[in-house]
Amino acid sequence: MARKYELKSRATRQEATRQRIVAATVELHEEVGPARTSISAIAERAGVERLTVYRHFATEHEIYQACSARFNELHPFPDFQKWEAIDDPIARFELGLTELYRYFADTERMMAAILRDAPSTPAMHEPFARYQQGFRAIVELLIAPFPSTGTGAANARLAILLAVSFDTWRIMVLEAGLSRAEAVAFQVRLVHCARGFDLEHAAAAGSFSNAEG
């Protein structure tokens, strides 16, 4: 019995250490970004030796996978599948954008760090690819109920692509100071305008004006 208790106690301590390492990695990724997060920094933040980090995670890829999983538990991606039940394109877009902007607000520090560092950090390529895949699914789901042909179809798609961008959200909310509701309402109006806007004629008119000027 004593032996079983010791093994169980040891396993509990090891799991607690592992969770401290993962939590430290999440914190550092938010604060300084993945590219500037070293194993030594993770070990110091977690209160362990560097070798202890490597005992739990043999490679940076493993620790980044665990970090990504932990962050996703704390900040789950919007449940975009439920939007599919909304047939009205504008209503679906408004709900989807509201939930996406809430996610951006909750994860702003991590999102900014990941988008900046992921392309140059090999260990982040796989987790970032999964994020991009989920993001593409969101875009397609928001675009799906809009007409796929006609003058405004391509324009509406472009307006939606711009609206769901993290950088667009940052400009509107963090720089321009709009509330989430104001930012969503602004983007809904843009999509309305885009659907009735003839981009080809506008470009031709602009080219003509420039030539005349």
C-alpha positions as CSV (number, residue, x, y, z in Angstrom):
1,M,0.0,0.0,0.0
2,A,2.8,2.4,0.9
3,R,4.4,1.8,-2.5
4,K,1.2,2.6,-4.4
5,Y,0.7,5.7,-2.3
6,E,4.3,6.9,-3.1
7,L,3.8,6.2,-6.9
8,K,0.5,8.1,-6.8
9,S,2.0,11.0,-4.9
10,R,4.9,11.2,-7.3
11,A,2.6,11.2,-10.3
12,T,0.6,14.0,-8.8
13,R,3.7,16.0,-8.2
14,Q,4.9,15.4,-11.7
15,E,1.6,16.5,-13.2
16,A,1.6,19.6,-11.1
17,T,5.1,20.4,-12.3
18,R,4.0,19.8,-15.9
19,Q,1.1,22.2,-15.5
20,R,3.3,24.9,-14.0
21,I,5.6,24.6,-17.1
22,V,2.6,24.9,-19.5
23,A,1.2,27.8,-17.5
24,A,4.6,29.6,-17.6
25,T,4.8,29.0,-21.3
26,V,1.4,30.5,-21.9
27,E,2.3,33.6,-19.8
28,L,5.5,34.2,-21.6
29,H,4.0,33.8,-25.0
30,E,1.4,36.5,-24.1
31,E,4.1,38.8,-22.6
32,V,7.0,38.5,-25.0
33,G,5.8,36.2,-27.8
34,P,6.9,32.7,-28.8
35,A,10.0,33.9,-30.6
36,R,11.4,35.4,-27.4
37,T,10.4,32.6,-25.1
38,S,13.4,30.5,-24.2
39,I,13.5,27.2,-22.3
40,S,15.5,28.9,-19.6
41,A,12.8,31.6,-19.2
42,I,10.1,28.9,-19.0
43,A,12.1,27.1,-16.3
44,E,12.7,30.2,-14.3
45,R,9.0,31.2,-14.5
46,A,7.8,27.7,-13.5
47,G,10.4,27.5,-10.7
48,V,12.1,24.4,-12.1
49,E,15.4,23.5,-13.7
50,R,15.9,23.5,-17.5
51,L,16.4,19.7,-17.4
52,T,13.0,19.4,-15.7
53,V,11.4,21.1,-18.6
54,Y,13.0,18.7,-21.0
55,R,12.0,15.7,-19.0
56,H,8.4,16.7,-19.5
57,F,8.7,18.1,-23.0
58,A,11.5,16.6,-25.2
59,T,11.2,19.3,-27.9
60,E,9.9,22.8,-28.3
61,H,7.3,21.4,-30.6
62,E,5.8,19.4,-27.7
63,I,5.7,22.3,-25.3
64,Y,4.2,24.6,-27.8
65,Q,1.5,22.0,-28.5
66,A,0.7,21.8,-24.8
67,C,0.7,25.6,-24.6
68,S,-1.7,25.9,-27.5
69,A,-4.0,23.2,-26.0
70,R,-4.0,25.0,-22.6
71,F,-4.7,28.4,-24.1
72,N,-7.6,27.0,-26.2
73,E,-9.1,25.5,-23.0
74,L,-9.0,28.9,-21.3
75,H,-10.2,30.7,-24.4
76,P,-12.2,28.4,-26.7
77,F,-12.6,29.5,-30.3
78,P,-16.1,30.7,-31.2
79,D,-18.6,27.9,-31.7
80,F,-19.2,28.9,-35.3
81,Q,-21.1,25.7,-36.2
82,K,-24.2,27.1,-34.5
83,W,-24.2,30.1,-36.9
84,E,-25.1,27.7,-39.7
85,A,-28.7,27.6,-38.5
86,I,-29.1,31.3,-39.3
87,D,-30.2,31.6,-42.9
88,D,-30.3,35.4,-43.1
89,P,-26.8,36.4,-44.3
90,I,-26.7,39.7,-42.4
91,A,-28.0,38.2,-39.2
92,R,-25.4,35.4,-39.4
93,F,-22.6,37.9,-40.2
94,E,-23.6,40.2,-37.3
95,L,-23.7,37.3,-34.7
96,G,-20.5,35.8,-36.0
97,L,-18.6,39.0,-36.0
98,T,-19.9,39.8,-32.5
99,E,-18.6,36.5,-31.1
100,L,-15.3,36.8,-33.1
101,Y,-14.7,40.3,-31.8
102,R,-15.4,39.1,-28.3
103,Y,-12.7,36.4,-28.8
104,F,-10.2,39.0,-30.1
105,A,-10.8,41.2,-27.1
106,D,-10.2,38.2,-24.7
107,T,-7.1,37.1,-26.5
108,E,-5.6,40.3,-27.9
109,R,-2.1,40.0,-26.3
110,M,-1.7,36.3,-27.4
111,M,-3.2,36.9,-30.8
112,A,-0.8,39.8,-31.5
113,A,2.2,37.8,-30.4
114,I,1.3,34.7,-32.3
115,L,0.5,36.5,-35.6
116,R,3.8,38.4,-35.3
117,D,6.0,35.4,-34.3
118,A,4.4,32.2,-35.8
119,P,5.8,32.6,-39.3
120,S,9.4,32.7,-38.0
121,T,9.0,30.2,-35.2
122,P,9.1,26.6,-36.6
123,A,7.6,25.1,-33.4
124,M,4.5,27.3,-33.9
125,H,3.8,26.3,-37.5
126,E,1.5,23.4,-36.7
127,P,-0.6,25.1,-34.0
128,F,-0.8,28.2,-36.2
129,A,-1.9,26.1,-39.2
130,R,-4.8,24.8,-37.1
131,Y,-5.8,28.3,-36.2
132,Q,-5.7,29.4,-39.8
133,Q,-7.8,26.4,-40.8
134,G,-10.4,27.3,-38.2
135,F,-10.4,30.9,-39.3
136,R,-10.9,29.9,-42.9
137,A,-13.9,27.8,-41.8
138,I,-15.4,30.9,-40.0
139,V,-14.9,33.1,-43.1
140,E,-16.6,30.5,-45.4
141,L,-19.5,30.1,-43.0
142,L,-20.1,33.8,-42.9
143,I,-19.8,34.2,-46.6
144,A,-22.0,31.1,-47.5
145,P,-25.5,32.6,-47.3
146,F,-24.6,35.6,-49.4
147,P,-25.3,35.4,-53.2
148,S,-22.3,33.9,-55.0
149,T,-22.9,35.7,-58.3
150,G,-23.8,39.2,-59.3
151,T,-22.1,42.6,-59.1
152,G,-22.0,42.8,-55.3
153,A,-21.0,39.2,-54.6
154,A,-17.2,39.6,-54.8
155,N,-17.4,43.0,-53.0
156,A,-19.4,41.5,-50.1
157,R,-16.8,38.7,-49.8
158,L,-14.0,41.2,-49.7
159,A,-15.8,43.3,-47.1
160,I,-16.3,40.2,-44.9
161,L,-12.7,39.2,-45.3
162,L,-11.6,42.7,-44.1
163,A,-14.2,42.6,-41.2
164,V,-13.0,39.4,-39.7
165,S,-9.3,40.4,-39.7
166,F,-7.7,40.8,-36.3
167,D,-5.9,43.9,-37.6
168,T,-9.3,45.4,-38.6
169,W,-10.6,44.8,-35.1
170,R,-7.5,46.4,-33.5
171,I,-7.8,49.5,-35.7
172,M,-11.5,50.0,-34.9
173,V,-11.5,49.1,-31.2
174,L,-8.0,49.8,-29.8
175,E,-7.0,52.7,-32.1
176,A,-10.3,54.3,-33.0
177,G,-11.9,53.6,-29.6
178,L,-15.1,52.0,-30.9
179,S,-17.1,49.7,-28.6
180,R,-17.6,46.1,-29.8
181,A,-21.2,46.9,-30.8
182,E,-20.2,50.0,-32.7
183,A,-17.4,48.1,-34.5
184,V,-19.8,45.3,-35.5
185,A,-22.5,47.8,-36.6
186,F,-19.9,49.7,-38.7
187,Q,-18.9,46.5,-40.5
188,V,-22.5,45.5,-41.1
189,R,-23.1,48.8,-42.8
190,L,-19.9,48.3,-44.9
191,V,-21.2,44.9,-46.1
192,H,-24.5,46.4,-47.0
193,C,-22.8,49.1,-49.0
194,A,-20.4,46.6,-50.6
195,R,-23.3,44.5,-51.9
196,G,-24.6,47.4,-53.9
197,F,-21.2,48.9,-55.0
198,D,-19.9,48.2,-58.5
199,L,-16.2,47.9,-57.9
200,E,-15.3,47.7,-61.6
201,H,-17.2,50.8,-62.6
202,A,-15.7,52.7,-59.6
203,A,-12.2,51.6,-60.6
204,A,-12.8,52.8,-64.2
205,A,-14.2,56.1,-63.0
206,G,-11.2,56.6,-60.7
207,S,-8.8,55.8,-63.5
208,F,-10.6,58.2,-65.8
209,S,-10.5,60.9,-63.1
210,N,-6.8,60.4,-62.5
211,A,-6.1,60.5,-66.3
212,E,-8.0,63.8,-66.5
213,G,-6.2,65.2,-63.5
